[in-house]
Amino acid sequence: MSDDSKRRFDCADDLTRRQWILQLGELVTLAGVSGLVPEMGASPTQQAEEAKTIALPPGLYRSSQDHLTHALSSGGKSWTPPSGSQTEYAPPSSLPYQPQYFSLEDFRIVVRLVEVLLGKVTPSGSSQAAQWFDLWLFSAPAVRAAAQQLDPLHRALASAFYGESSVRELETNRPEAVARAGIGALRDLSSRMYDRDFLQLAEVEQFELLRTAAKADPESSVHKFFELLRIEAIRGYYTSAEGLEELDYRGNAYYGPCPGCETRR
C-alpha cells in the first residue's frame, strides 16, 4: 500500500470510529439532560444502508438502539423487562419455596434443623440457608458429572490451582446420598430416643438429639448428615443478604464519586 493510500485509509478508519463514538455520546448526553431517550437521527432503514456502505473497524459494532433505550430509561426504576425483551430476568418470587431435592415433609425437618444449628437468626435467614442446602443437593449430580467430563488440560489447571483433593472431591463426592440416608437415620434416632418424630419434639429434646448425632460414630449415617448440614447451613447463611450484612461485607458495594485518597503528606 502506498503512503498516500495508507493516509486515506487511516483517515477513513478514524472517521468511522469518531462517528460511532459521537453517535453513542449524543444519545447518552441527550438522555442525561432531558431525562428521555431520544431517537437516533437516521431511520432504521437509513442506518442499515449506512452500515452496508461504511464498515466499522474490526472490534467495533454499532450500538443497539433498543438495548440502549431500555438500559438508559431504567435509571432509578424497577428492573421490569418490557414486553419482548431479549434479557432474562430472575425476579424474586412471592410464592412459598418448593424444595427441589427433599420432600415437603423432609424439608420442614431441614428448616428446623438449620434453625437449631444457626441459633438466633431471623426466620428469613434460616429459611434461605435451608433453601441453599436443598438446591446444593439438587445440583450435586450435575456438578459431579461436569467435573468428571473436564478436558484433561482444564482438570490439570484446576488441580494446580485448587489442589488435587478438591478436584477429586467434586468428581467423587455424593452429598445427596449422604443427606438421603442421614435424614432417615435422624428420624429413626428420634423415634428410638423419644418415640416421636423430630418435629414433634420439644426444643430441648431437639438440641439433645443433635448432640447425640454429633457424638455418634463418624462413619454413621446420622453423624455424616449432621456434619454435612452444619457446614452447608453456615455457608448458606453467611452468603445470604442477612449473613453478609452481619459480616459487614462490602464487596457488593460501589462508589458513585471517587472517594479519593485521605492520606495527607
LUMDRENFI-953943 format. One line per 3 residues: their letters; for each residue x, y, z of C-alpha. Coordinates in nm, 4 decimals, decimal comma, m for minus. Example, Ala and Ser with C-alpha at 12.3 -4.5 7.8 and 13.67 -1.06 7.14 Angstrom:
// residues 2
AS> 1,2300:m0,4500:0,7800 ~ 1,3670:m0,1060:0,7140 $
// end
This chain:
// residues 265
MSD> 0,0000:0,0000:0,0000 ~ 0,1373:0,3454:m0,0952 ~ 0,1823:0,6166:0,1681 $
DSK> m0,0968:0,8200:0,0095 ~ m0,3371:0,5252:0,0114 ~ m0,2410:0,4434:0,3695 $
RRF> m0,3152:0,8011:0,4803 ~ m0,6592:0,7881:0,3151 ~ m0,7258:0,4513:0,4820 $
DCA> m0,6252:0,5830:0,8262 ~ m0,8450:0,8918:0,7837 ~ m1,1455:0,6804:0,6893 $
DDL> m1,0795:0,4475:0,9784 ~ m1,0576:0,7383:1,2235 ~ m1,3740:0,8951:1,0833 $
TRR> m1,5831:0,5831:1,1317 ~ m1,4544:0,5429:1,4855 ~ m1,5407:0,9033:1,5675 $
QWI> m1,8831:0,8678:1,4060 ~ m1,9567:0,5655:1,6226 ~ m1,8425:0,7411:1,9417 $
LQL> m2,0314:1,0606:1,8582 ~ m2,3472:0,8667:1,7798 ~ m2,3333:0,6914:2,1154 $
GEL> m2,2197:1,0039:2,3022 ~ m2,5025:1,2156:2,1625 ~ m2,7576:0,9603:2,2742 $
VTL> m2,6184:0,9387:2,6273 ~ m2,5808:1,3154:2,6660 ~ m2,9322:1,3958:2,5489 $
AGV> m3,0748:1,1224:2,7686 ~ m2,8984:1,2650:3,0740 ~ m3,0070:1,6233:3,0060 $
SGL> m3,3695:1,5657:2,9151 ~ m3,4454:1,2534:3,1160 ~ m3,5712:1,0942:2,7955 $
VPE> m3,4074:0,8665:2,5438 ~ m3,4089:1,0366:2,2027 ~ m3,4464:0,8580:1,8754 $
MGA> m3,1427:0,8196:1,6513 ~ m3,1231:1,0776:1,3757 ~ m3,1493:0,8235:1,0983 $
SPT> m3,4307:0,5788:1,0483 ~ m3,3591:0,2048:1,0912 ~ m3,3623:0,1651:0,7121 $
QQA> m3,1164:0,4510:0,6673 ~ m2,8940:0,3101:0,9418 ~ m2,8952:m0,0303:0,7741 $
EEA> m2,7981:0,1245:0,4429 ~ m2,5226:0,3267:0,6118 ~ m2,3918:0,0139:0,7834 $
KTI> m2,3568:m0,1514:0,4429 ~ m2,1623:0,1390:0,2930 ~ m1,9464:0,2349:0,5942 $
ALP> m1,7939:m0,0700:0,7602 ~ m1,6663:m0,0160:1,1134 ~ m1,3085:m0,1128:1,2027 $
PGL> m1,2581:m0,4621:1,3481 ~ m1,3722:m0,4841:1,7105 ~ m1,6312:m0,2047:1,6851 $
YRS> m2,0027:m0,2665:1,6481 ~ m2,2966:m0,0340:1,6123 ~ m2,4833:0,0080:1,9379 $
SQD> m2,8268:m0,1488:1,9582 ~ m3,0810:0,1290:1,9943 ~ m3,3371:m0,0991:2,1568 $
HLT> m3,0976:m0,2230:2,4245 ~ m2,9557:0,1229:2,4957 ~ m3,3035:0,2728:2,5172 $
HAL> m3,4087:0,0123:2,7700 ~ m3,0922:0,0498:2,9784 ~ m3,0854:0,4316:2,9803 $
SSG> m3,4561:0,4718:3,0517 ~ m3,4432:0,2363:3,3507 ~ m3,2330:0,4513:3,5839 $
GKS> m3,3964:0,4778:3,9248 ~ m3,6811:0,2487:3,8234 ~ m3,7582:m0,1123:3,8987 $
WTP> m3,5979:m0,3588:3,6595 ~ m3,9132:m0,4887:3,4967 ~ m3,8480:m0,6265:3,1483 $
PSG> m4,0534:m0,4744:2,8689 ~ m4,2648:m0,6953:2,6501 ~ m4,0495:m0,8920:2,4089 $
SQT> m3,7249:m0,8174:2,5941 ~ m3,4290:m1,0359:2,4999 ~ m3,2856:m1,0038:2,8509 $
EYA> m3,3617:m1,2757:3,1036 ~ m3,4683:m1,1575:3,4479 ~ m3,4962:m1,3534:3,7719 $
PPS> m3,7368:m1,1520:3,9899 ~ m3,7857:m1,2697:4,3492 ~ m4,0890:m1,4944:4,3812 $
SLP> m4,3634:m1,4213:4,6325 ~ m4,4704:m1,7868:4,6294 ~ m4,3576:m2,0317:4,9003 $
YQP> m4,0341:m2,2109:4,8226 ~ m4,0803:m2,5523:4,6658 ~ m3,7964:m2,7916:4,7598 $
QYF> m3,6096:m2,9387:4,4658 ~ m3,4383:m3,2293:4,6406 ~ m3,6208:m3,3026:4,9650 $
SLE> m3,9848:m3,3945:5,0041 ~ m4,2001:m3,1283:5,1704 ~ m4,2041:m3,3231:5,4979 $
DFR> m3,8276:m3,3771:5,4991 ~ m3,7661:m3,0136:5,4030 ~ m3,9633:m2,8966:5,7073 $
IVV> m3,7268:m3,1043:5,9196 ~ m3,4270:m2,9498:5,7427 ~ m3,5593:m2,5979:5,8068 $
RLV> m3,5970:m2,6740:6,1769 ~ m3,2513:m2,8336:6,1926 ~ m3,0997:m2,5219:6,0362 $
EVL> m3,2826:m2,3004:6,2870 ~ m3,1401:m2,5043:6,5753 ~ m2,7886:m2,5040:6,4313 $
LGK> m2,7758:m2,1324:6,3473 ~ m2,9315:m2,0133:6,6710 ~ m3,0523:m1,6552:6,6945 $
VTP> m3,1067:m1,5583:6,3316 ~ m3,4245:m1,4361:6,1683 ~ m3,6660:m1,6857:6,0097 $
SGS> m3,5749:m1,5384:5,6708 ~ m3,2048:m1,6061:5,7280 ~ m3,2520:m1,9658:5,8389 $
SQA> m3,5018:m2,0262:5,5569 ~ m3,2531:m1,9045:5,2935 ~ m2,9826:m2,1280:5,4392 $
AQW> m3,2178:m2,4286:5,4220 ~ m3,3085:m2,3424:5,0629 ~ m2,9390:m2,3235:4,9755 $
FDL> m2,8853:m2,6722:5,1217 ~ m3,1753:m2,8118:4,9197 ~ m3,0607:m2,6515:4,5928 $
WLF> m2,6989:m2,7530:4,6536 ~ m2,8011:m3,1178:4,6939 ~ m3,0285:m3,0980:4,3893 $
SAP> m2,7398:m2,9646:4,1780 ~ m2,4786:m3,2097:4,3098 ~ m2,5220:m3,4815:4,0396 $
AVR> m2,4885:m3,2291:3,7559 ~ m2,1835:m3,0698:3,9190 ~ m2,0230:m3,4113:3,9646 $
AAA> m2,0907:m3,5063:3,6016 ~ m1,9432:m3,1773:3,4777 ~ m1,6314:m3,2306:3,6907 $
QQL> m1,5857:m3,5818:3,5538 ~ m1,6064:m3,4534:3,1950 ~ m1,3485:m3,1775:3,2268 $
DPL> m1,0954:m3,1520:2,9491 ~ m0,7640:m3,3018:3,0781 ~ m0,5885:m2,9666:3,0410 $
HRA> m0,8646:m2,7852:3,2317 ~ m0,8533:m3,0519:3,5020 ~ m0,4756:m3,0150:3,5341 $
LAS> m0,5164:m2,6389:3,5699 ~ m0,7894:m2,6808:3,8344 ~ m0,5743:m2,9292:4,0265 $
AFY> m0,2756:m2,6937:4,0194 ~ m0,4882:m2,4027:4,1424 ~ m0,7276:m2,5678:4,3912 $
GES> m0,5368:m2,8851:4,4738 ~ m0,5896:m3,2415:4,3571 ~ m0,8004:m3,3324:4,6616 $
SVR> m1,0539:m3,0564:4,5907 ~ m1,0950:m3,1650:4,2284 ~ m1,1206:m3,5307:4,3284 $
ELE> m1,3864:m3,4371:4,5831 ~ m1,6006:m3,2772:4,3124 ~ m1,5627:m3,5847:4,0947 $
TNR> m1,6496:m3,8457:4,3575 ~ m1,8492:m3,6992:4,6470 ~ m2,2198:m3,7798:4,6654 $
PEA> m2,3654:m3,5417:4,9256 ~ m2,7202:m3,6106:4,8061 ~ m2,6787:m3,9771:4,9054 $
VAR> m2,5423:m3,8747:5,2466 ~ m2,8434:m3,6468:5,3003 ~ m3,0937:m3,9086:5,1856 $
AGI> m2,9602:m4,1741:5,4232 ~ m2,8895:m3,9255:5,7008 ~ m3,2319:m3,7705:5,7337 $
GAL> m3,3847:m4,1168:5,7540 ~ m3,1320:m4,2111:6,0229 ~ m3,2147:m3,8921:6,2133 $
RDL> m3,5853:m3,9738:6,2137 ~ m3,5087:m4,3271:6,3321 ~ m3,2929:m4,1852:6,6122 $
SSR> m3,5765:m3,9541:6,7173 ~ m3,8162:m4,2485:6,7326 ~ m3,5722:m4,4562:6,9397 $
MYD> m3,4899:m4,1787:7,1860 ~ m3,8326:m4,0161:7,2280 ~ m4,0805:m4,2353:7,0408 $
RDF> m4,1830:m3,9290:6,8364 ~ m4,0903:m3,7643:6,5085 ~ m3,8305:m3,4852:6,5169 $
LQL> m4,0778:m3,2021:6,4547 ~ m4,2915:m3,3224:6,7483 ~ m4,0054:m3,2909:6,9956 $
AEV> m3,9657:m3,0057:7,2407 ~ m3,6802:m2,7651:7,1698 ~ m3,4609:m2,9093:7,4449 $
EQF> m3,5172:m3,2589:7,3059 ~ m3,4221:m3,1442:6,9556 ~ m3,0980:m2,9982:7,0924 $
ELL> m3,0215:m3,3216:7,2766 ~ m3,0894:m3,5302:6,9668 ~ m2,8461:m3,3181:6,7627 $
RTA> m2,5825:m3,3546:7,0364 ~ m2,6258:m3,7302:7,0091 ~ m2,5856:m3,7127:6,6313 $
AKA> m2,2711:m3,5010:6,6685 ~ m2,1158:m3,7570:6,9071 ~ m2,2174:m4,0622:6,7036 $
DPE> m1,9729:m4,2846:6,5165 ~ m1,8060:m4,0665:6,2469 ~ m1,8913:m4,3323:5,9872 $
SSV> m2,2585:m4,3481:6,0823 ~ m2,5217:m4,2003:5,8510 ~ m2,6619:m3,9687:6,1173 $
HKF> m2,3205:m3,8207:6,2025 ~ m2,2271:m3,7672:5,8355 ~ m2,5588:m3,5918:5,7775 $
FEL> m2,5124:m3,3719:6,0833 ~ m2,1653:m3,2609:5,9681 ~ m2,2818:m3,2003:5,6107 $
LRI> m2,5805:m2,9938:5,7235 ~ m2,3753:m2,7971:5,9770 ~ m2,1187:m2,6918:5,7164 $
EAI> m2,3714:m2,6021:5,4470 ~ m2,6072:m2,4219:5,6857 ~ m2,3224:m2,1921:5,7864 $
RGY> m2,2170:m2,1446:5,4239 ~ m2,5753:m2,0790:5,3147 ~ m2,6415:m1,8260:5,5894 $
YTS> m2,3209:m1,6269:5,5505 ~ m2,3684:m1,5944:5,1757 ~ m2,7268:m1,4688:5,2193 $
AEG> m2,8100:m1,0978:5,2371 ~ m2,8604:m1,1178:5,6141 ~ m2,5396:m1,3096:5,6730 $
LEE> m2,3329:m1,0743:5,4572 ~ m2,4749:m0,7786:5,6485 ~ m2,3835:m0,9452:5,9776 $
LDY> m2,0270:m0,9850:5,8489 ~ m2,0297:m0,6201:5,7347 ~ m1,9283:m0,7434:5,3899 $
RGN> m1,8597:m0,4574:5,1473 ~ m1,7672:m0,6474:4,8331 ~ m2,1044:m0,5875:4,6664 $
AYY> m2,0864:m0,2094:4,7118 ~ m1,9566:0,0528:4,4737 ~ m1,8717:0,4215:4,4863 $
GPC> m2,0651:0,6788:4,2860 ~ m1,7971:0,9505:4,3018 ~ m1,4355:0,8533:4,3534 $
PGC> m1,3630:0,8739:4,7293 ~ m1,0097:0,9940:4,6666 ~ m0,7081:0,9439:4,8895 $
ETR> m0,7442:1,0552:5,2502 ~ m0,3741:1,0267:5,3301 ~ m0,2056:1,3616:5,3856 $
R> 0,1623:1,4004:5,3059 $
// end
